[in-house]
Amino acid sequence: MFLPIRQLVLYAARRIAADPRVRAKAAEVLETEIKPRAKAVWAETKPKIEAAAAELKDIARETRPLKHPAKFAAKLKERLRQGGEEEEDQGGSGRDT
């Protein structure tokens, strides 16, 4: 007789998902809101990812990670610290003093 709450929620979700009006609205939101935001975030993030990949390649060229993993890790740690210090210097509070 009783349906557990979980089953009721799943039933409601299936009914909502089957509604053509809900599906149309979801498609509209995807196209007008979600995709543009995702593209903007990707455009901002992609150069950072590429820079990080280039940095890793440089470190791997300097120190062979398979032959000297500890040395590679130490160099990576050193570069990460240097990068963090540069970001802190550039960040600031946004106010000129």
C-alpha positions in Angstrom: 0.0 0.0 0.0 2.6 2.5 1.0 5.3 3.5 -1.4 8.5 4.5 0.2 9.5 8.1 -0.3 12.3 7.1 -2.6 9.9 5.4 -5.0 7.6 8.4 -4.9 10.4 10.7 -5.8 11.5 8.5 -8.7 8.0 8.2 -9.9 7.6 12.0 -9.8 10.9 12.5 -11.6 9.9 10.1 -14.4 6.5 11.9 -14.8 8.2 15.3 -14.9 10.9 14.1 -17.4 8.2 12.7 -19.7 6.4 16.0 -19.8 7.1 17.7 -23.2 6.8 21.2 -21.8 9.5 20.4 -19.1 11.7 18.8 -21.7 11.4 21.9 -24.0 12.2 24.3 -21.1 15.2 22.2 -20.1 16.5 22.3 -23.7 16.0 26.0 -23.8 17.9 26.5 -20.5 20.7 24.3 -21.7 21.1 26.4 -24.9 20.6 29.9 -23.5 22.3 29.6 -20.0 24.3 26.5 -19.4 26.3 26.2 -22.7 27.3 29.9 -22.8 28.6 29.7 -19.2 30.4 26.5 -19.9 32.1 28.0 -23.0 33.1 31.1 -21.1 34.6 29.1 -18.3 36.4 26.8 -20.8 37.8 29.9 -22.6 39.2 31.2 -19.3 40.5 27.8 -18.1 42.0 26.4 -21.3 45.1 28.7 -21.3 45.8 27.8 -17.7 45.6 24.1 -18.4 47.9 24.4 -21.5 50.4 26.4 -19.4 50.4 23.8 -16.7 50.9 21.0 -19.3 53.8 23.0 -20.8 55.3 23.4 -17.4 55.1 19.7 -16.7 56.8 18.9 -20.0 59.6 21.3 -19.2 60.1 19.8 -15.8 60.0 16.3 -17.3 62.7 17.3 -19.9 64.9 18.7 -17.1 64.5 15.7 -14.8 63.6 12.3 -16.1 60.6 11.3 -13.9 60.9 7.6 -14.5 64.6 7.5 -13.6 64.5 10.1 -10.8 61.0 10.3 -9.4 62.1 12.0 -6.2 64.0 14.7 -8.0 61.1 15.2 -10.4 58.7 15.6 -7.5 61.0 18.1 -5.7 61.3 20.2 -8.9 57.6 20.1 -9.3 57.0 21.1 -5.7 59.5 24.0 -6.1 57.8 25.3 -9.3 54.4 25.0 -7.7 55.6 27.1 -4.8 57.1 29.7 -7.1 53.8 29.9 -9.1 51.8 30.4 -5.9 54.0 33.2 -4.8 53.6 34.9 -8.2 49.8 34.7 -8.1 49.7 36.2 -4.6 51.9 39.1 -5.7 49.7 39.7 -8.7 46.4 39.2 -6.9 46.5 42.0 -4.3 43.4 43.7 -3.0 42.4 45.5 -6.1 43.0 48.9 -4.5 45.8 51.3 -5.3 47.7 52.7 -2.3 
